[in-house]
């Protein structure tokens, strides 16, 4: 079960139901990874998260393509969904049906391009962006950043009220990102979010 990835436990009876009804998504960042990246992906995939988003958007197209092929093989072997990030042409070329896009890239994606994917996600930082992403055909969004995080140094987290507003406004699944750990996940779920995205917890802290 996804809820057991971090052996999360609680003594609060009112929170217990929440643990059975959410998804955990790994968002990669190889620069945070102390181990060989593909070895870490193997470990992550073996824990059965809901999905792995291969975010390494600083790579060249060819570098990303080669990495994506390897990561997709690992995900397929472990029956974990792999969602590619930003590189639309590469995703189509290697027959991925799932893509996550920054909103400015999503806006430029043609109807024909959208038809290539059964899963389209976008990163959103306001209620207005979430509404726009839904209108543009997203099947889910990632909202953030919720809590303060080293990945966004100097920028305060947007908080749980912000997340609640997004969850109350749109009809597609919402996943929270930013400073999320197994200790604060239940706070996220109380807003109505469908799940959480974690980077450091997977890249650095997963044994």
N, C-alpha and C positions, 0 to 999 in steps of 0.2 A: 504493500500500500504506500502511496505517496506520503501520507502523513507520518510514516515511520522513518523517512529519510534521515532525519536528525534525532530520532528517538524522542520526539517531543512529547512531553507529558504535562498534565495539569491537574490540580486538585480542585479546580473550580468547576462544579457540576454544570453550571450554566454555559460554560465554554465548550464542554465536551462534544456536543453535537457539531459544532463548527469544524472540528478537526476532520470530519468524515466527508466534507462537502466542498473541498477546494482543490485547486491545482497548484503545483509548484513548477515553475519554468526556470531553467538554467539559461542565463545570458552569458555568453563567453567573453573573456578578455584574456588572451594568452599572456599579456604583459604582467598579469597578476599571478600567473601560474608558476609555482616553484618547481614543479615537476615537468617532465616532458609533456607537452600539450596533449598529444594524442593518448598518452597513458592516462592523463587526468580525465579526458573525455570517456575513456573506457570505464574508469571508476564511476564517473557520474552516470553514464548510461546504465550501468549495472544496478544503480539505485532506483531506476525506473521513474525519473521525473516525467511530468506530462509532456514536456518538449524541451529541446535544446535549440536555442537561437544562436546561430553562428554569426556573431556580430563583427568579426574582424575586418571592418570596413576600411582600415588604413592600408590593406594589402593591394597590390596591383590585381587586375582582373585575372591574370594567369595564376598568380600566387593563390588568390582566393579560390579559384576553380579547383586547383590541385588539393587544397586543404578541404574544401567542401566535399569532394569525392570521397576522401578518407573518412571524414566525419559522418557522412551519410551511410557509409558501409557499417561503421560502428553502431550507429543508431538503428539501422535495419536489423542487424544481428541481435540487438537487445530489445527490439520492438518498441523503440522510442521515436517519436516524431522529431524530425529535423526541419527547422525553419531557417531558410537562408535570409541574408540581410543585405539590402541595398543593391546588390548586383543582379538586376533583373535579367539581363541577357544570359548571364552564367546560369541562373536558376532554370531558365527555359532550356538552355543547351543541355544541361545534365538531368533534365526531366524531374525537377523538383516542383511539386504542386503547392508549396507553401513559401511565402515571402513576407518579410517584415520591412517596412519602409519608413524613413523620415517623411513627415507630412509634405514637405516641399517636393519630394520625388513622387509621392503618391499622386499629387495634383497633376503631374505631367503624364501619368500612366494612361494609355489609351484604353478604350473599351476592349479592343482586341487583346491588349496586354493583360487586362484584368481577367479575361476569359481563360488565360493560361493557368490560372491558379484557383484552387478551391479554398485556400486559406490566405487571407491578406490581413496583415496587422499594420498598425501605425503607432508611432510614439506621439503622445499628446500632453501638452503642458497647460491646458486651460479647458474650460467647459466648451468654449467656442470651437476650439480645435477638435475636441471629441465629437461634437455635432457634425463638423465638416467631414471628419474621417468616416463617420457612419454614413453620411450622404454620399461619399465617394465610393462606397461599396466595401468598406472594411468588414471583416467577420469578427474582429476583436480589436481592442486597443490596449496599449500599455500607458498608464498614467503615472506621472512622476515629476520630479522626485519627491517622495512623501516625507521621509526623514532626512536629517543632515547626513551626508555621506562624503567620504574622502574622494569619491569619483567626481563630486561637484563641489570642490573646496571653495569656501567663501560664499556659497549660495545657500541660504536657509531652505530647509524642506518646506514643501507647500502644505503639509499637514493633513490630518484625517478629515477635517471639514471639507477641504478641497476635493478629496477623494469621494466623500459621500455625495457631494453635489454632482459629480460626474456620473456616479452610479445611479443616481436618481433621475438623470437627464436622458441618458441614452439606453437603447434596447439591446445592444450587443455586449458580449462579455468584456469585462474590465479587469485588467491585471495591474497590480500596483508594483512600482519599482522605486528603489532609492532607500538605502539604509535599512533594509528589511532583513531580519534575522528570525530564527525559530522562536525567540523570546517575544517578539512583538507581532507575530503573525495574527494572533487572535484579535488584536486591535484593528488590523486591516480588514479582517473578515466581517467584523461588526458594522462596517460601513456599507456592506452589500457587495463588495468586490468578489469576483469569481475565483481569484487566486492571487499568487504573488510571483514576482520575478526576483531571482537572486543571482548576484554575480560573485561577490567576494566569498559568500558562504560556500559556493561550489568551487571556485577557482583556488581559494587560499585555505579554507577551513575544513573542507571535506577530507577526512582521513583516508 
